[in-house]
Amino acid sequence: MNYEKGITNFALKIKKFILDILFPIECLGCGKEETWLCNKCLETIPLKVQFIERKYLDRVLICGSYDNELLKKAIHIFKYKYVFELGEPLGGLLIKVLRKVSLPCKFLLVPVPLHKKRLKERGFNQAEILANEVAKGFGAQVANILCRNRNTIPQVDLDEKERQKNVQGVFSCLEHSKIKNQNIILIDDVLTTGATMGECARVLKESGAKEVWGSVLAKG
C-alpha cells in the first residue's frame, strides 16, 4: 500500500512540475507573480454566511457563490490542475466564515471522501486538504472516518432526483466509536443539490454523531 502511494505521489509531482513550467505561478486575479491568489484579490471575493438546512444536516455554511469568477477559477485550478498551494487561501475562506457563527465548543472535521480509484487518479482529495487548513485555524482534529464504497457518476451530469439515487448507500463509517456523541463539520469544495453531503450526514448520524454541519467554499 505504501509503495503504491509512493508511486502515485511521485507521478503527481511530475504532473505538477510540468504544469508549473507550462503555467508559471501568478495570481489568478491580478497576475502578480509567485502567488496563486494574493491577499488583495482574495479579499475581493464576497463572503456570505449562507445557511441551508437539509435532512440529516443541522446546518450548512456556504462561503460564496460559484458565480464569482475568481472563486470558481480558483476552485477549478485547485481541484483539476493539482495546485495544492490554493488549499491555504481557500481554506482561509472557510475559516473566516466559520468564525462568524457560534460553533459547537468541540468538533471533528470530516472531509467528504473520494473513491479509492478517483483518489489514485487525482492523487489527493481536495476536501481533505481544505479540512487540514481549517484544522490549523481552530486547533481541531481531522478524522477520515468516511469511506466511499463505490465510484459514482459525477453529480454534475445528473438532475436532482438522479443525484439522490446516485449517492444512496455509497458511504460507510469506518470508526463508529470515534464519532459517538461528537459534533461533526463535513468539509467539501462545492455544494450543488447537497445530495452527497446529505448522504454523508445520514451515515454519520446513524453511526452515533450528535450534530452534523457542513461547510463548503461555494454553492454551484
N, C-alpha and C positions, 0 to 999 in steps of 0.2 A: 504493500500500500504506500509506504513512504517513498519507495523507488518510483512508482507511478506518479506520485505527487511531485517528485523532483523533476521528472521529465516534463510534466505539464508546466511547472513554473519556469523551467528553462526555455521551453517553446514560447511561453508568454513573454518572457524578457526579450527574446529575439524579435517577436512581433512588435513589441513596444519600441525597441531600438530602431527598427526600420521605420516605424511611424514617426518617431522623433526626428529622423533625418528628413523624411518627406514633408512633415508638418512641424516646423520649428515652434517652440513654446512661445506663445504670445497670448495676451488677454483676449478672451472671446468677445469682450465688449468694445474695448478701445484700441487693441493691438499692442499694448505695452509689452515689451519683451520680458522673458524669464518668469512669467506667471500666467497661469491659465485663466485666472479670474481675480483681477486686482480688487482691493478693498473699495475703491471708489465706485467701480461698476457693480460690485456685489451689493452695495448699499442702494443702488437704483432699483433692485428687484423688490417690488412692493410685497410686503409680508402681510398676511391677514390670518388671524386666528379663526379659521372657519371650522365649525363643529358639524359633524354629521353623525346622527345616531342610526345604527343598524342593528339588526338582530344579532345577538351574541357579543356585539361590540358596545361597550359602555360609552365610548366617546372616540371620535376620530378627529385628529388635528391636522389641518392641511396648511402648509406654508404659503403657497401661492397658486397661481393659475398656470396651466400648461400653455395658455395663450400668450404668456410672456415669452417673447422670442429668445431672450438671453437665458432664462431659466430652462426653457425647452432645449436649447442648443447645448447648454452645459450638461444636462441630464443625458442627452443622446451621446455626447462625446465621452462622458464618464462611463457610460454603460457599454457602448459598442466600439469605442476606439482605444480602450484599455488605458485611459488616462486616470490612474489611481489618485493622482495629486488633487483632482477635483473633489475627492471624498472629504477633504478637510473643510473647504469653504461651504460645500453643500451640507455637510454635517453641521456646520456652524449655523446654517439657516434653521435646521431642526432644533438646535439648542435654543436659539433666540425665541422661537415660537413656544417651545415647551416651558421656557422661563416666564412666559406671560400668563400662565394658568396655574392653578393650585393643583400640583401633582400629589399623588399619594406619597407619604413620607418615605416609603421604601418600595422599590420596584425592580423587576428584572427586565432587561431589554432583549427581545427575541426577534431576530431577523427572519423575514419570510424566506423560506429555503428554496433553492433551485433543485431540480432533479440532478442526480449524480452525472447523468450523461451531458446535460447542458452545462453543469459546473465544470466538467472536464473540457468541454469545447471552449468555454469562455475563459476558464482559469481562475475565476473569482466570482463571488456573489456580491453584487453592488449593495444589497441590503445589509450584509454583514459589515462591509466597510463603513457604511453610514452609522450602523449601530455602535461600532467601535469608537467612532468620533463622538457620538452622543455620550457614550460611557465616560469619556475623558472629561466632559463638561459637568457631569453630575456625580462622578465617583461611583457609578453604578456598574453592575455586572452584566456581561453579555452571555446569554445562555442559548446555545444552538441545540434546542431540545425538540424542534420540529423536523420531521422528515417528509419529503415529497416522495410518495410511493410509486408514482408513475409519471412519465413525461407527458405533458398535456399539450394540446394545440394552443398556440399563442392566443391569449384572450382578445387581443386587438382585432382578430379576424372574425369574432363572434358577436352575436347580439346578446342582450342582457339575459334572456332565458337560456341560451346556449352556454353562456359563461357560467351560470349557476350549475348547470349539469356537468360542464367540463371539469369543475373542481370538486364535485361531490365525492367524498370519500378518498380524496387524493392525499391528505395529510394524516400523519400519526404523531403521537407524542412519545419521545424516547425515554423520558425520565419523569414519571408521574409524581414521585415523591419530592422532586425538586421544586415543583410549582404548586403543590398543595397549599391553599390559602394565601398564595402570593398574588401581588398586583403585577400585571404584565403590560408592557408597552411594546406592541408589534411595530417593527420598522420596515418600510419599503420605500421605493423611489416615487412611483406614480400610482394613484388610485383612479380606476375608471368607474365601474359599477360597484366595486367593493366586494365582489364575489369571492375573490381569492382571500382577502384579509378576513372576511366574514367566516369563511370555512376554517381558517386558522384559529380564529377566536372560538368557534364552536368546539373544536378539538381540545383547546386549552381549558375551556370552561368545563367540559365533560371529564377532563383529567384532573380537575380539582382547583383550578385557578379561581381567585376571588373576583378580581376585576380585570378586564382586558380592554386596553386602549389601543388605538392605532395612531401612528404619526407618519406622514408622507410629505415629500417635497412639493408635489403638485397634484391637482385633480385634472385628469385628462378628459 
